[in-house]
Amino acid sequence: MSSLPAPTPWSGTPAPAGSTSPVDATTADDGLIHIGRRAQFITLGAVMLGMLLGALDQTIVGTAMPTIIGELNGLEHYSWVVTGYMVASTAGVPIFGKLSDTFGRKWLFMGGIGIFLAGSMLAGLSQSMTQLIAFRALQGVGAGMMMPIAQAIIGDIFTPAERARYQGLLMAVFGLSSVAGPTLGGWITDNLDWRWVFYVNVPFAILALAVIFVVLPSHTAAQRRASIDWLGAGALIASVVPLLLGLSWGGSTYPWGSGTILGLFGTALVFGVAFVLIERRAAAPIIPLDLFRNRIFTASVVITFLTAVGMFGAILYIPLFVQVALGDTATGSGFVLTPMMLSLIVMSIGSGLVLSRTGRYKILAIAGTTITTGGMLLLGQMTTATDHGTLVRNMVVLGVGLGASMTLFTIVVQNAFPVGRLGAVTASLAFFRSIGGVVGVAVLGSVMTNRMTTDLQQGLAGLPPEVAAKLGPLAANPQALLDPAAQAAFKAQLATLGPAAAGMAEQVTGVIRNAVASGVTEVFVIGAGLIGLAFVTSFFLQEIPLRATRHTVSHELEEIGIDLGAGVGDELQAELVEEAAEAAKETVRPAPTAR
């Protein structure tokens, strides 16, 4: 056992009249936000609205992009509209999360909404692709402020046990954005104007701003004036930005082995090493390295990262599989994620209820990663002959697995640290989840493209040379070749070669569909392997009781430089929890009745 002095979390002496005991979570603890039950739920709604703005903006723009490019021109800058938003939002997540621990959540969260609101209005007014890219990046900065602070605010107003009940609602925000975003973006573009894809954010942002301003107090105990690690923040941005650009451009805009991509990765590595060295010495680090001494945090980061790599890298290509390999319409492929998202939302709410009642999260993590791995393997067995019923079944299995596990880890890591570190812990987890998604999209996308190209070339090798020549650049874009107008043009070209060649149009279509199916299903199998590693990691996840009050049991330990869950040994950690519980019982025990 350690030679540390015996901790005395709270005195067993009854509290004086008129005072508040440390375990009275509804009136006082070490400074968390204390608002009424009605205000809690109003705040929850406003925070969810802010999260919806950031999540929806990642999906609603995609279906409007062809129209936007047609009006503003600049096809060569197409990817930057997405990349600019992604880079700006991801790079800022840990920085703003840490700042919210220092300066409080309210004004930073409102600032994020305000920046996002300004970016939305300016993006709608854009007169060129350059302006649109710049204003999308401004939106990304706002989203990077909103997303981690929103989750930290939920941690401020609800206990970990209560928080578990509402995690399904938070996950529903992302599910709703994934399902409704592309459909809403298409409807707005067809019936209004593409600029309303951005203007639609304005009234909701103003509503969220008003509610947060009125309901949420501006002071928390986490609001400690401390030095700001500007040097670490600069090194982090200088590392993350080239990393994300390299992952986004590699294999598409530039070859993976090109000087540009290698230079970006080299820059990211140099500044990444510099960031670690700076954080080791910083008084108030952006991503405190001692977080990784906590096995709960480390296991949660690994599981979240691997799940994000597999999930985002695979799910991105499910609509492509449906539209190209199965020959469905573009509208049908847009709705294909609905069964998965609905099952994800339902299971997320269910697992949250189980977690809040039992406090057991390890079994949910194991079960969730197991089912998710199975769902990915089922998707990996699909072919061009797969029917829609089988596809829906596979999607539902995947959604159940993701809903059971993926939403747990924010609660798990928040529960393992004192409230003064809530913003940094929440933002750090969100940061690694976001990085995992980018890695998955980039790396697995390259895998899909390489496999599809190889199979496509092999399939087309058996065609007569004159037919292959007519394919031209269409062979490099299978989805374009399956467009009805492109098919008609291709068939018209083949008709000039005679009846025999004209009959090969269906054969070419079959080759393309098989090539896309093999490429996408290989991504599913690799994704299953990655999430399988997350399943193995879940067995190393420590389980400590979810706090039923908003008081952190490490309150007194902070005086001797020790935080529960941050480098504390298992035996001492268990002892501290037990002592804290006993002290709490003594505090609220009624005084003996005088005889």
N, C-alpha and C positions, 0 to 999 in steps of 0.2 A: 504494500500500500504506500501511497505517496506520503512524504513527510510534511505535507502542507498542514497548516493549522486547521483544526476542526471547524467546519463552517457552521454558522448559526443563522440560517436564512431569515427567520423572523422570531421575535420574542414570543414566548407562550403567554405573556401577560395580557389579560383582557384589555381591549382598547378603551381609552377613556370615553366618557359620555360625549356624544356629539362628534366624535372622530370617525374615521372610516378605516376599516381593517384592510390589510393588503389583499385579502382574498375576496373582498366585495367588488366583483368585477364590474358591476353596474354603476358604481360610484367612483371608485378610485383604484388605481394600481400605479405602475411607474409611467404614467403620462400618456397612455393610449387615448384615442379619440373617444370621448364619452358623449353619446347622443342618444336620444330616445329611440324606441323600437321603430316607430313610424319614420323617423329621420334616417335610420339605418337603411330601410328598404328604399326610400326615395334616393338616397345616395347610391345604393347598389344599382338602381335603375339608371341613374345618370352616368355612373362609371361604365356600365355595360353599353350605354349609348356611345360613349367616347371610344370604347374598344371596338364597337361595331363600325364606327367611322374609319378607323385605321385598317381593320380587317377587310371591310367591304371594298376599300379603295384599291386593294391588291388584286381584286378579281373583276371589278365592274368595268375596268378600262379595256380589258383584253378584246372584248367583242366590238368595241368602238374603234379600235386601232386602224382597221382598213379604211374606214371613212375619214378618220383624222389625217392619215397619211395622204389620202386622195386630195384633201383640201389644203393641207399645209406643205405637202411634198416632203422629201427627205426620207425616202425609204431606207437609205443607208444608216440612218440614226434610229431605226425602229427599236432595236434592243435597248437603247439608252433610256427610253421612256420608262421601262421596267427596271433596268439596272440602276438608274439614278435614284429612284425611290427606295429600292432595296438596300443599296449601299448606305444612304443617308440614315435610314431607320435603324439598320443593324449596328452601325458604328456608334450610334448615340445611346443605345440601350443601357450598357453598364454605367456610363458616365452620368446620365440623368437619374438612374436608380440610386447611385451613391449620393448625388447632390440632394435628393429628396430626403435621405437620412440626415443630412446636415442642416438643411433649410426648411424642412417640412414638405408635405405633399401638395397642399391645396394650390398654392400659387404656381408651382411648377406644372401641375396637371392642367390648370387653367391656361398657363402659358403655352403648353403643348397643343391644347385645343385651339387657342388663338392663332398660333403659327400654322396649324393645319388648315384652319379656316381661311387665313390669308392666302396660303398656297393654293387652296381649292378655287377661290375666286380669281386669282391671277392665272391659274391654268386654264380656266374657262375663257379668259380674255386673250389667250395666247394667239399671236399672229404668225408665229414661225415655230418650227420644230425645236430650235435652240431655246426659245422662251419656254415652250412646254416642258422640255427636259429640266430646265432650271427650276421651274415652279413645282414640278413633280418632286424634285429633290427637296424643296422647301416643305412640301407635304410630308416627305419621309422624315425630316427632322422633327416635325410635330408628332408624327406617329411614334417615333423612337422615344419621345418624352411620355406620351400617353400610355403606351402599352405596359411597361414595367411598373409605372407609378399607379396605374389603375389596380393592378393585382396587389400592390403594397397597401393601397387604401383599404381594400377588402380585408387584408390582414390586420389593419389598424382598428376596424370597427367590429369585427367578428372574432370570436375565439377560434382556435384551430378546429375544435369539435364542431362548432356551428358552421365554420367555413366549408366543411366537407359537404354540407347539405346543399350549398349553393354553387358548387363547382360545376354541376351539370348546366346551370344557367349560363355560367361563363363560357363553357365549351359550346353551348348552343349559339353563342355569338359567332364563333368561327364556322360552325356548321351552316348557319344561316347565310353567312357571307359566301361560302363556297357554293351553295346551291343557288341562292338568289342573285349573286353578283353578276355572273355572265348573262343570265336571263334578263335582269333589270337593265344591264348595260345595252343589250341588243334592242330591247323595247324602246328605251330612251332614244337611241340612235335612229331607229326606224320611224318613230312617231313624233319626236320633238327635234332635238338638235344635239350633236355630240357634246356640245359645251355644257349641256345640262347634266352630263355624267359627273361633272365637277360641281356645278351649281347645286345639285341635289343635296350635297353635304351641308350647305350653309344653314338652313333652318334647324337641322338637328344639332349642329355644333353650337349654335346660339342657345338652344334649349339646354344642352348639357352644361354650358358655361353658367347660365342663370341658376340652375339647380345647385351646382357645386358651390357657387358663390354664396347662396343663401343658406344652405344646409350644413356644409362641412366647415368645422372650425379650422382656423389657420394655424393653431399651435398643437404640437405633439411633443412627447418626451424625447422623441428621436431628434428633435430640433436642437442640435448641439452645434454651436459655433466652432468650427474646426478649420484647419488649413485645407486648401483645395489642392489636390494633386494635379496641377496643370501640366506638369512635365509628363506624368504618366498618361494623362488624357491625350496629349499630343502624340505620344509614342503609340498608344492604342489605335488611334485613328490612322496614323501613318502605317500601321501594320495591317489593319482590317481592310482598309479601302483597296490597296493593291491585291490583297488575297481574294476579295470578292470579285474584283475586276478580272483577275486571272482565271478564277473558277467560272465566271460568266462567259468570258470570251474563248477559253480553251476548247478546242475541238470544233468550234463553230466559226467565229470571226477569224481566229488564228489557230494554226496547228499547236498541239500541246508542246511540241519540242521547239517552237519558234523562239527567237530572241526576245520578243515582246512578252510572251507568257513566262518564260524562264526569268526574265528581268523583274517582272511583277512579283513572282514567288520569292525571288532572292531578296527583294526589297521588304516584302512582308516578313521574311525570316529574320532579317537584320533588326528591323524595328520591333519584332516580337520578342527577340532576345533582350533588346534594350528595355522593353516594357517590363519584362520579368525582373531584370536587375533594378529598375527604378522602383517597382512595387515592393521589393524586399526591404528597401530603405525608407519608403515614404511614410510620413506620419499618419496620413489618412488615404490609403491606397484606393484606387478606383475599383479594382477587383482584389480584395484582400486575399493573399496567398494562403493565409492560415485557414481559410474556408475549406481547403482541400485536406486539412488534417482531420476533418470530420468525415467519418466513413459514410454517414448518411448523405451528406452533400455530394461527396465524390461519386458514390454509386448512383445517385439520382442524376448527376450530370452525364455520366457515361450512358445510362439507360435512355435518357432523354435525347442525347445526341445521336445514338445509334438508331433509335426509333424514328427520329426526324429524317435522318439520311434515307432510311428504307422507305418511310411513308411518303415523303414529299417527292422523292425520286421516282417512285412507282405510280402514285396516284395521278401525277401530272400526265401520264401517258395512257391512262384508262380511256378517256374520251377519244384519243387517237386510235386506240385499238378498236373501239366500237364503230367509229366512223369509217376507218379504212379496212381493217381486217374483217369486220362483220358487215360492212356495207350499209350502215345505218345513216340517217340524215344528220346534218350538223345540229339541228334542233334536238334530235333524239340523243345525240352524244352529249349535249349540254345538260340533259336531265339524268344522265346515267349515274352521277354521284349521289343522287337523292336517296336511294335505299341505304347506302353506306352511312350518309350523314344522319339520317333519321335514327338508324340503329345506334349510331355513336352517341347521339344526344340522349336517347332513352336509357342506354346503358350507363352513360355518364351520370345521369341523375340517380339511377338505381345504385351505382357503386358509391356515390356520395352519401346516400342514405345509410348504406351498410357501414361505411367508414365512420359516419357521425355516431352511429349506435354502438359499434363494436370497438372503434379505435384501432382496428387491425388493418394495416395497409400493405404489409408484405405479401400476404396471400393474394390480394387483389393485383399487386404488381406481377406476381408469378403467373396467375391465371390470365391476366390481360396479355402479357407478352407471349404466352403459349398460344392463345387463340389467334392473336395477330399473326404470329408465325404461320399457323395453319391456314389462315385466310390468304396470306401471300402465296403459300405453296399451291393452294387451290387455283388462284389466279394464274400461277405459272404453268398450269396444266391445260390452259385454254388453247383452242385452235380456231381456225376460220369456220369450223363446223359447230362451234359452241352456240347453244341456243340462249335466248334472253333469260329464261328461267334459271339456268345454271349460272349465268352471269350475276343475276340478282342475288342468288344464294351466296355466291362467293363474296359479293360486296357486303352483304349483311354480316357474314362471319367476320370479315375484316373490321367492320364498324363496331361490332360488339367487343372485339379485342381491344381496339383503340379506346373505346369509351370506358372500358374497365380499368385501364392502366394509365393512359397518357396524362389525364387530368389530375392525377394524384400528387405529382411530385412537387408542385408549387406549395401545396399544403404541407407535405412531408418536410421540405427544407425550412419552411417558415416555422414549423413546430420545433425544429432542432436548434434554433438560435434565438437570442434575446431580441426584443422589439427594436432596439437601437440599431440593429443590423438588417432589419426587414427589407429595406429598399435595395441594399447592396446584394443580399442573398437572392431576392426575387429577380432582380435585373440580371445577375450573373447566370442564373438558370435559363432565363429567357434568351440571353445572348448566345449561349451554347446551343439552345434549340434552334435559333435562327441560323446560326452558322451551319448546323447539321442539315437544315433544309437546303441551304445554298449548295453545300457539298453534294447532297443527294441529287439535286436537279442537274448540276454540272457534270459530275462524274458518271452517274447512271445514264444521263442523257447521251454522253459520249459512247458508253457501252452500247446503248440502243442503236445509235446511228451507225456504229462500226459493224454490228451484227446485221443490221438491216441492209447496209450497202453491200456486204459480202454476199448475202443470200440473194439479193437483187441481181447482182452481177452474174452469179452462177445460174440463176433462173433465166436471165435474158441471153445467156451465152448460146442457148439452143435455138434461138430465133434466127431466121434468115438475116443476113447483113443489112439488106435494104429496109427491113422492118425495124431493126435496132436503130438504124440511122434516123428513122422518122421520129423516134422517141425524143431525141435531142435532149434539151435540158429538163424535160418533164420527168425523166427517169430519176433525177436527183431530188425530186419533190413528189413522192407518191401521193400525198394528200391532194395536191393540185391536179394530178392525173385523174383522180376519182371524182373531181368536180364535173357535173354534167356538161358544162360548156367545154371544158378541156377534153372530155371524152368525145364529144361530138366533133371537135376539131381534129383530134387524133384519128378518129374513124374516117373522117373525110380525107385525111392525108393518106391513109392506108388504101382507101378506095381507088386512088390513082395508080396503085401498084397491081391492081387486078383482083378478081374474086378470091383467090387463094390467100393473099395477104390480108384482104379485108376481114376474113374470118378469124384472124389471129388477135383481134382486139380483146376478146374475152379471155384468151390465154394470157395476154399481157397483164390484164387486170388481176387474174388469179395469181400470177407470179408476184405482183406487187403486194397483194393482200397477204400471201404467205410470208413474204419477207418482213413486212411490218409486224405480223403476228409473232414470228420468231424473235425479232428484236425486242418487242415489248415484253413478252413472256420471260425472256432471259433477265430482264430488269426485275421482274417480280421474284424470280428465284434468288437473285443476288440480294434483293431486299429482304427476303425471308431469312437468308443467312445472317444478315446484319441484325435483324430483330431477334434472331435466335441467340446471338451474342448478348443482346440486352436481357433475354430470358435467363441466361447463365448468370449475368451480373446481378439480377434481382435477388438471387440467393444470398448475396453478400450485403444486402440492405438491412441495416440495423433497424429494429423496431422499438421505439419508445412511446409511452402513452401520449395520446393527443391531449393537450391541455384543455380542461373544461372551463378555465377562467382566462382572462386576458393578462393575468399576471405571469411574468416569466420567472421560473424558479432559479434563474441565475442572478437575481437582483443583487444579493449581497456579494456573490462571487466576483462581480465586476470590480469590487474594491481591491481584490488581490490579483486582478489581471487574468481571471479565468472565466470563460464563458461556457455554459453547459452546451455540450455538443461540439465545441471547438477545441479539440485536443485533449479533452478530459477522458481518462481511462474508463472502460466499461464499468468496473466495480465502483469507482468513485461516482460515476454518473448515476448509477442505480441508487447508491446510498444518498446522494443529494436529493433525488426525486422523493425517496422515502421520507427523509428528514423534513423536506418542504411540506409534504402531505400531513405529517404528524403535527408540524408547527401550525399549519392552517387549521387543523381540528382543534388544537388548543386555543387558538385565537377566537374562534367562534363558539367555544363551549360556554354555556350560560353559567353564571356564578351560582354557588349553592344558595338555596333559599334559607333565610334566617328562621330559626325555630323560635 
